[in-house]
Amino acid sequence: MTPGTKPLVAGNWKMNGLRSSLDTLKTIASGAAAFVGKTDVLVCPPATLLREATSLCSGTVLRIGAQDCHSLPSGAHTGEISAAMVADCGATFVMVGHSERRDFQNETDAMVRAKAVAAHGAGLVAIVCVGETGAERQSGETLNVLKRQLARSVPDGAAAANTVVAYEPVWAIGTGLTPTTDDIREAHAFMRAELVSRFGGAGANMRILYGGSVKASNAAELMAIDNVDGALVGGASLKAEDFLAIAAIYETL
């Protein structure tokens, strides 16, 4: 964890969750009250639940975010959701550049950057996701990939208040596999240096999350690594007990 930086534990529900899942959000919101002042807790449900989720969590410490946004404020883009629409629902965060979108929707660094700019323009905090594939790791390209993605995906207006970086090794997402602590330490230290080089003090304070098969059983080890300022949690965030157990780790560090 970076000294003086408030950690963020974020849950990405992906394409999971119906209205009945709002009961899980209620439980998370109730449990998150124990971490106020110590840890920020965020859930990114599917877009169909955004408005109800923000209404449900109004007055609680649980923050609600979206899983994606379009780079334009409006227009003929059937099925898309703009950053302004996300903000209009009451959400305060939005993820951009998740590896599943980079892969399945062929999103480029330039597209991710444009979405982050749109998020900032709508007053949202952009969670910019970066990470290497298994093939890139095997060929020793991890740091080169991170350097390129940070340079091309994070916009010039990024600051600690409006941008979070999430490192998600693509090969570790949903596989049960995680890099070694030394691998994560190296990657996060490298990203911190890149952010400081470009943004100065803002880069020093920008939160860098780790994502990729984070669960209650390994969270303590992962969250204790230098420059790991929280977690981006996938499957484990769908169960309130598991997700809250991860967020509770910072009570003991």
Phi and psi in degrees as a GROMACS rama.xvg file:
@    title "Ramachandran Plot"
@    xaxis  label "Phi"
@    yaxis  label "Psi"
@TYPE xy
-81.095  124.688  THR-2
-54.33  134.657  PRO-3
81.1547  0.902281  GLY-4
-106.013  128.209  THR-5
-77.7687  121.158  LYS-6
-68.6608  158.16  PRO-7
-127.893  125.292  LEU-8
-111.604  113.631  VAL-9
-115.618  137.023  ALA-10
-107.862  129.766  GLY-11
-109.079  107.287  ASN-12
-78.2202  -10.9775  TRP-13
52.4851  -144.263  LYS-14
-90.3726  61.3249  MET-15
-137.164  144.857  ASN-16
116.542  123.189  GLY-17
-117.031  179.925  LEU-18
-58.3721  -29.0086  ARG-19
-65.1764  -19.5818  SER-20
-75.1955  -10.3634  SER-21
-62.9294  -24.5082  LEU-22
-63.1693  -35.0282  ASP-23
-64.3876  -41.0962  THR-24
-62.6477  -39.2817  LEU-25
-59.2349  -43.2415  LYS-26
-66.7376  -41.729  THR-27
-63.7122  -44.9123  ILE-28
-60.4187  -40.6084  ALA-29
-65.6759  -45.1142  SER-30
-69.2586  -31.8006  GLY-31
-66.3264  -20.0551  ALA-32
-59.636  -24.7809  ALA-33
-72.0427  -16.7979  ALA-34
-104.023  4.21273  PHE-35
-56.0796  134.613  VAL-36
87.0736  -18.1053  GLY-37
-108.933  -45.0187  LYS-38
-141.159  135.699  THR-39
-84.8868  136.637  ASP-40
-122.578  131.955  VAL-41
-135.733  141.724  LEU-42
-127.19  135.342  VAL-43
-112.456  92.9737  CYS-44
-81.5287  175.167  PRO-45
-64.6052  158.328  PRO-46
-59.0755  -29.2405  ALA-47
-64.5086  -19.5674  THR-48
-107.36  -1.38606  LEU-49
-55.2979  -52.5578  LEU-50
-65.0868  -44.9582  ARG-51
-65.5569  -35.8825  GLU-52
-65.2367  -43.9225  ALA-53
-68.1871  -35.4499  THR-54
-66.5698  -43.579  SER-55
-62.7078  -37.3753  LEU-56
-94.854  2.63993  CYS-57
-59.4599  131.454  SER-58
87.3652  -2.82911  GLY-59
-105.53  174.682  THR-60
-87.7544  -8.86512  VAL-61
-73.5104  127.214  LEU-62
-96.4485  149.92  ARG-63
-120.057  136.306  ILE-64
-134.603  169.367  GLY-65
-101.978  162.598  ALA-66
-91.2825  -10.4057  GLN-67
-173.14  165.373  ASP-68
-153.745  162.115  CYS-69
-84.9992  159.942  HIS-70
-81.4526  -16.1828  SER-71
-104.41  152.066  LEU-72
-74.3155  -24.1474  PRO-73
-168.749  174.345  SER-74
137.012  -173.161  GLY-75
-83.8807  74.279  ALA-76
-133.805  75.4262  HIS-77
-54.4889  129.876  THR-78
87.691  -8.87562  GLY-79
-90.678  162.098  GLU-80
-128.931  125.596  ILE-81
-81.4803  162.406  SER-82
-62.0264  -35.997  ALA-83
-63.3126  -36.7627  ALA-84
-67.3432  -39.1087  MET-85
-60.4036  -47.5396  VAL-86
-64.4153  -36.2023  ALA-87
-65.0519  -26.6914  ASP-88
-75.8951  -11.9665  CYS-89
99.7127  0.741747  GLY-90
-73.137  157.942  ALA-91
-122.837  -9.8373  THR-92
-128.382  159.268  PHE-93
-150.908  134.894  VAL-94
-82.4393  142.674  MET-95
-136.748  141.853  VAL-96
78.535  20.8039  GLY-97
-57.0276  145.089  HIS-98
-58.7684  -31.1999  SER-99
-67.4344  -31.4899  GLU-100
-79.5668  -37.5948  ARG-101
-60.634  -36.5098  ARG-102
-82.5486  -60.7103  ASP-103
-75.9688  -30.1796  PHE-104
-105.381  7.56258  GLN-105
54.8937  39.2775  ASN-106
-74.4459  133.773  GLU-107
-95.6937  168.534  THR-108
-57.6916  -39.4259  ASP-109
-63.8824  -39.2776  ALA-110
-66.3411  -41.1119  MET-111
-63.375  -42.8863  VAL-112
-60.6764  -43.6021  ARG-113
-63.4376  -37.1099  ALA-114
-67.1959  -39.3866  LYS-115
-64.0382  -40.1463  ALA-116
-61.2223  -43.2134  VAL-117
-63.2047  -40.7646  ALA-118
-60.3058  -45.9812  ALA-119
-60.7159  -41.2458  HIS-120
-63.8471  -27.5135  GLY-121
-92.034  3.58358  ALA-122
81.6292  18.1882  GLY-123
-97.1527  154.469  LEU-124
-86.8073  123.594  VAL-125
-91.0278  127.842  ALA-126
-99.6531  103.083  ILE-127
-90.2298  117.191  VAL-128
-93.4921  136.313  CYS-129
-137.785  159.616  VAL-130
161.495  154.138  GLY-131
-95.2166  155.745  GLU-132
-82.1089  171.213  THR-133
-61.7954  -40.7767  GLY-134
-64.449  -39.8781  ALA-135
-66.6546  -37.7633  GLU-136
-66.2104  -44.7732  ARG-137
-61.2865  -30.9178  GLN-138
-90.0633  6.56446  SER-139
75.6243  23.7778  GLY-140
-99.0723  5.99997  GLU-141
-51.8044  -53.6134  THR-142
-68.3735  -34.1999  LEU-143
-65.1657  -40.0991  ASN-144
-64.0251  -45.6778  VAL-145
-63.0003  -40.6534  LEU-146
-60.4927  -46.2208  LYS-147
-66.223  -45.8244  ARG-148
-66.7365  -39.7626  GLN-149
-63.1019  -44.8591  LEU-150
-65.0626  -36.8218  ALA-151
-97.5618  -20.398  ARG-152
-99.9004  -31.3415  SER-153
-86.9395  122.017  VAL-154
-74.7674  163.708  PRO-155
-62.3833  -28.5142  ASP-156
-84.386  11.5089  GLY-157
-68.0828  141.731  ALA-158
-150.377  170.038  ALA-159
-60.7228  -29.502  ALA-160
-78.953  -21.3094  ALA-161
-123.059  1.21282  ASN-162
-141.12  134.897  THR-163
-123.468  140.417  VAL-164
-105.607  134.882  VAL-165
-119.87  119.761  ALA-166
-91.458  115.251  TYR-167
-127.896  98.2859  GLU-168
-58.7217  119.383  PRO-169
-56.2469  -37.7511  VAL-170
-71.505  -11.74  TRP-171
-100.072  -8.19936  ALA-172
-77.6413  116.934  ILE-173
71.0904  10.015  GLY-174
-101.007  -15.6658  THR-175
86.2297  -6.72371  GLY-176
-92.112  144.956  LEU-177
-135.149  149.747  THR-178
-64.2793  166.031  PRO-179
-71.1506  161.487  THR-180
-60.6173  -34.4834  THR-181
-65.8395  -39.2946  ASP-182
-62.5923  -45.2884  ASP-183
-66.984  -41.8707  ILE-184
-59.5268  -44.2283  ARG-185
-63.2935  -45.7368  GLU-186
-64.3561  -44.2742  ALA-187
-70.3842  -36.7553  HIS-188
-64.3396  -40.1139  ALA-189
-64.0567  -45.6479  PHE-190
-64.4779  -39.5096  MET-191
-60.0246  -44.5499  ARG-192
-62.577  -39.9008  ALA-193
-64.4317  -43.039  GLU-194
-67.1417  -40.7199  LEU-195
-66.1257  -41.1509  VAL-196
-59.5929  -36.8769  SER-197
-89.5445  -39.9437  ARG-198
-113.619  -1.49117  PHE-199
65.5277  -131.919  GLY-200
-60.0057  -34.4775  GLY-201
-62.6732  -37.8596  ALA-202
-70.3196  -30.1355  GLY-203
-68.7281  -29.1025  ALA-204
-101.166  -5.86238  ASN-205
-67.6449  132.651  MET-206
-75.0592  135.141  ARG-207
-117.738  114.713  ILE-208
-94.0918  154.545  LEU-209
-107.872  136.148  TYR-210
-135.73  146.505  GLY-211
136.377  91.2845  GLY-212
58.3484  40.385  SER-213
-79.2533  129.907  VAL-214
-145.007  170.931  LYS-215
-59.0026  -31.5449  ALA-216
-74.6473  -21.3234  SER-217
-119.112  -1.83814  ASN-218
-62.9299  -39.9909  ALA-219
-60.4866  -43.066  ALA-220
-66.775  -41.3595  GLU-221
-70.3643  -43.3323  LEU-222
-72.7204  -16.6434  MET-223
-83.1355  -7.37584  ALA-224
-72.6993  140.106  ILE-225
-55.4275  138.194  ASP-226
69.8068  10.2174  ASN-227
-97.5266  106.299  VAL-228
-102.928  25.9333  ASP-229
141.945  -168.942  GLY-230
-137.979  147.222  ALA-231
-108.024  110.334  LEU-232
-106.53  131.897  VAL-233
-94.6331  -104.475  GLY-234
-54.2413  -36.8248  GLY-235
-67.1739  -15.8772  ALA-236
-81.5447  -7.94366  SER-237
-79.936  -14.4613  LEU-238
-114.75  119.048  LYS-239
-55.0785  -43.993  ALA-240
-62.1994  -43.7605  GLU-241
-67.5648  -42.9554  ASP-242
-66.9901  -43.3518  PHE-243
-66.2266  -31.9792  LEU-244
-64.6395  -34.9041  ALA-245
-69.5905  -45.561  ILE-246
-62.7244  -30.2841  ALA-247
-71.3463  -14.5724  ALA-248
-55.2797  -37.9487  ILE-249
-70.4298  -11.5216  TYR-250
-73.3911  -18.5316  GLU-251
-108.522  -12.7007  THR-252
